[in-house]
Amino acid sequence: MTADAKKKQALLLAVVILFWFAQYVYIPYQTPYLLSIQVSEAFLGSILGAYGVTQMLMRLPIGVMADSVGRHKIFILSGTLAAGAASLIRFLLPGGTGFLAANLLSGMASSMWISFMVMYTGFFPEEEQQKATGRIILCNNLGILLGFLMSSLLYKNFGMSLLCILSIGAGVLATLLAFFLKEEKGTGAFSHISFDSLKVCLHKRLILFSLLALIQQGVQMSTAMSFTAQILKERGASAFLIGFSSIIYMVSAVLTSAFSSSKKAVKIGSGTLIPIVFFTLGLYCILVPITPYIPLLLALQLLPGMATGILFSNLTSEAMKGIPAKIKSTAMGFYQAVYALGMTLFPMFTGRLAAGRSYLTAYILLALAAFVGTAVSLIYYCLKKPAA
């Protein structure tokens, strides 16, 4: 690999880290903050789910457009700008309505993740796609981890406003760096002919792993990324410990992402890793609402970290196997649009169940969803032909 290629990769990964920092620096305290200003749990579920709404609607069209024009830089720039703009809304309108609007815009920003991933994995040959996917998701998780570290250190003394300012700053810096990204010239124009690429959405393997990612992302967004923080608060955890729980989760995600891109993980194979980690995610959902001890709750955060680092990396690389490069953005758009549906519906469902019944009921149903993922992936790999 040439020095120029390495520089391109390093620059894009730096943009990835800043982008996800901007998207997640406020997340550990979003749920406790909104509940503290009297936002209802039902409305909170809608706010959390809003992040997935725009992704669900935009990711497939963006994938089609990216394949058509053959360029990704413009989509990356749009994502970094939107990430900063969303937190500007949170800063100016720090209530439930403001966060709802901002989460819709943050969802639009995350819709551009397609182009980040396709541009980066395009630097690698087909046989190194799992390694490349693991590496960019590692930087994705690293950006989130840095955001969680900053929020844990600063929220107690400075509140949500400073976290929003940090998010704005990271979005601006990511945008400035993204201007220096270089890519091969595409057609530069959108054509209706590109809709032919939508046929990839009928690819059975892509559909299967998209649905499995829907479960994984839906469970993650409903638990480790949101309502687990409130369960910790109800157990008497301080603001620092709530933030620390998110740090444990993301440290686990970063370390397991690094493992996912290793030769050992490739040797073990997705057929073993996916069912095992789905099962541990189900156990997490069962144990969290029945655990009375804060130290044990903190330790349990290691499990969803594994799901983010290992499970999501493997689901993504498995979904993209066999997809031609010229329609990869469309396939990635479909994949991400499907799992965005989980990110939308699961938190809404969890919030309403928690308000109407209990966190225990909501988390048990989320556990069942994770166990469905375990069973389906086991059946798939058991029935899969060795040559497939």
N, C-alpha and C positions, 0 to 999 in steps of 0.2 A: 504494500500500500504506500502511495506517495505521500510526501510531507504535506502537499496541498490538500489531499483527500482527508488526511488526519485533522488539518486545521478546519476544514468544512464541518467535519463531524463534531469537533470540540466546540465550535461556535454554536452549532445548532443545539447541542446538549446544554450549553450555558443558557440559551434562550428558554429551553425546556424547564430548567431549574427555576429560573425567574418567573416564568409563566405560572407554574404550579404553586410557587410561593404566593404569588398575587391571588390565585384562586382559593387558597386554603388557609391563609394566615389567621383569619377570623373564625374558622370553623369550630375549633374546640369550645368556644364560648358562645357560639351563635344560639344554640338551644337554651342554655341557662340565661343568657342575656335577654332573649325575647320573652321567655317565661317571666323573668323578673320585671318586665315592663307591662305585664298583664296581657300578653298575647296568649290566647287559649291554645290548648294542645291540639285541638282539631285544626285551627287556623295555622298553627305551627307546622303541622303535617303538610298542609298545602304549600306553605312557604318553602319547606324542604323539597317537596315534590316539584316545585316550579323549576328548579335547577335542571330537572330531567325533561321538562315539557319541550323547551326550545331545542334541546338536543334530539329528542325523538322526532320532531318535525323537520329539523334542518340538516341532520347529518347525511341522510341519503342524497338529497339534492346537492349538497356541497361536494359529496364524493363524485357524483356524476359530472358536476362542473369542473372539478379538479382533473378528472380523467380527460375531459373535453379540451380544456385549454392547455393541459400538459404542464402546468405550473403550480407551485405550492406556496411560493413566497408571499403572494398577496393574501392568501388565506391565513398564513401564519401571522402576518402583520395585523390582519383584522382581529384575530384572536387575542393578541397581546394588548391591543388598544381597548377591546371590549372588556378584558379582565380589569384593567385600571379604571375604566369608566363605570363599571358596576360598583366598585367600592367608593367611587365619588358619590354615587347615588346614596349608598349606605351612610356616608359621612354627612351628606346634606339632609337626608330624610331618614333619621335613625329609628323609625318605628316599624311596625309590622308591614304596612303598605310599601314603605321604601325598600325593605328587605325583599318583599315579594317581587317588586319590579327589578331590583338588582339581581336576584337569583335567576330571573328569566334572562337577563343580559349575560350573566355568568354562564348560563347554559349555552347561549349563542357562542360565547368565547370557547367553551369546551368542545363545541361542534367542530371547531377548526383543528382539533387534535388529530383528525384524519391526516391532514397534510403534514403535521409534524412527524407522524409515524411513517407515512409512506415515503417522505423525503429521506428520512434516516435509514430505514430498512433498504431503500434503493441503493445505498452505498455498499451493500453486501450481496454475495451470491446466494442462490436458493438454499444451499446446504448450511448456510450460517444464519438463516432467518430466526431460529429460536434464540441464538446468541444475541443477535441484533435487537430483537424484541425485548429480551430480558434486560439489555443494557439501557435502552431508552426508558423502559418502565422503572428501572433503578433510578435514573435521573428524575423522572416524574415523582417517585416516592421521596427522593432526597429533597426536592423542592418543597414538598408538603411537610417533611420532617423539620426543615429549617423554619418554616412558617409556624409549626406547632411549638418549636423551641422558643421563638420570639414571643409568641402570644402568651406562653406560660410565664415568661419572665416579666412581661409588661402589663398584662391585662389588669391585675389586681390594683396597681397603682395608677394606671393611665386610662383604663377602660377601653371600650370598643372603638372610640374615635381614633386613637393612635394606631390600632390594628388596621383600620381602614386606610389611614394615611400611608402606612407601610405597603399595603396592597397596591395603592395608587402608584407609589414610587417604583415598585417592582415591575408593574405593568408598563410604565413609561420607559424604564431601563431596558426591559425585554424588547420593546418596540424599536428603540434606538439600535440595539445590537442586531435585530432581525433585518434591518436595512442593509447590513453587510453580507447577508446570506447570498450565495451565488448558486444558480441552477442552470441546467441546460434549457435552451429556448424551446418552448412548446408552440402550439398553434397560436396561442394568445387570444383565441376567439371561441365563443360557445356556439355549438351547433346542435340542432335537434337530433342529428344522427347519433350523438353520444348516448341517447336514450336506449340504443340497442344494447348498451352495456348492462342495462337493468336485468337482462336475462340471467346474469350471475346470481341474482337474488333467489333463483330457483335451485341453486346448488345445494344439495341435501346436506352435505357436510357443513357448509357455511350456516345453514339454518339451524342445525343441531347445536353447534357450538355458540351461536348467537343466543339461543334460548338458555343454554347453560350459563352464559355470561349475564343474561338478564337476572337469573336467580342470584348469582354471586354478587353482582353490583347492587341489586335491590336489597339484599340482606345487609351488605356492608353499609349502605347509605342509611338504613333504618336503625342500625345498632351502633357500631363503633364510631360512625361519623355524626351521630345525632343523639338518640335517646339513651344510650348507655351513660352519657354525661349527666343526664337528669337522674338516672338511677343512682349514680355515685353521689350526686348532691343530696338525694333523699336519705342516703346512708350516713350523711354527715361529712362528706369529703369537702375539703377547702377548695377554693378556686385554683390554687397551685396544684393540688392533687388531681383535679379534673384535667388540667392541662398536662400534667405528668402522665396521666393515663393515655392521652393521645400521643405523647412522645414515645411511650413504650410500644404502642401500636405501630407507629411509623418506623421506629428503629427495627422492629421485627420485619416490617415490609421492606425496608431497604436491604437488610441482611439477606432475607430470603429471595429478593429480586436478584441480588448478586449470585446467590446459589443457583437460581433458575437459569442464569446465562452461562453456567459452568459446564465443563465436559461431564462431570459426574451426574448432573441433573439430566443432561441429554441421554446419558447411558441408562439411567433409571427409567426414563421415558414418561411421557404424558399419561399413558395408560395406567400407570401406577400412581403417579402424583395427583392427578385430578380427582379420582374417587377418594383418596385418603384425605386430602385437604378439604374437600366438600364435607366429609364426615366430621372433621374437627370443627368446621364452621357451625354445623348443626349442634354439636356438643356445647359450643360457646353460647349459642342462643338459649339452650336449656339451663345452663349453669348461671348465667348473669343475673336473671331476675330472682333466683332462689338463694344467692350467695349473700350472707349478711356482713361479711368481713371485707373491709376496704382493701387490705393488702392482697387478698385473693382475687378480688375484682381487677386490681391492677395487673396481677400476673396473667389473668385470663385474656388481657388485651394482646398477648402474644399470638393468640390463635387467629383473630381476624387479620393480623399483620401477615401471617402465612398465606392467608387467602388472597391478600392484595399482591404479595410478592411472588408466590409460586402459582397459585391457581389462575389468576388473571393473565399472567404472562403465557402460561401454557394454553389457556383457552384461546388467546389471541393468535398465537402462532399456529395452533391446530386449525382454527377457522380459516386462516389465509393459505394453508397448504394447497398447492395445485392451482392457485388463482393467477392467471396471466398478468404480467406487470401493467399492461395497457388498460386493464379494468380493475386494478387493485384498489384504487381510491373509491370506486363505486362499491366494491365488496366490503371495504373497511367502513364506508358510510352506512351500509345496510347493517353490518355487525354492531356498530356503535349506536345506531338508531334503535335497534332491538333491545340492547341492554339499557338504553336510556329510558325505555318504557318501564323497566324494573325500578330504575332510580326515581321515576315519577310516581308510580302506583304504590310501591311498597311503603315509602314513608307516610303517604296519605293514609293508607290502610292501617299502619302501625299507630299513627297519631290518633285516629278515631277509635281504634280498639283500646288504646291506653286511656283515653278520656271516658269511654263508655263502659269499659270493663276493668282491665288491669294490664300492667306491663307484662305480667306472667303469661296471660292469654296471648298477647300479641307476639311475644318472643317464642312461645311454643309453636305457633303457626309458622313463624319464620324458620324455626328449626326443621319443621316438616318439609318446607320448601328446599332447604339445604340437603335433607336426606333424599328427596326426589332427585336432586342433582347427583348425589352419590350413586343411586340406583341406576339412573339413566346412563351415566358415564361408564359404570361397570358393565352394563349390558352391551353398550356399544363396543367397548374394547374386547369383550368376550366373543362377540359375534364377528368382529372385524377380521377379514381375511389377512393372512400374513403378508400378502403382496400389496395390500391397500396402502 
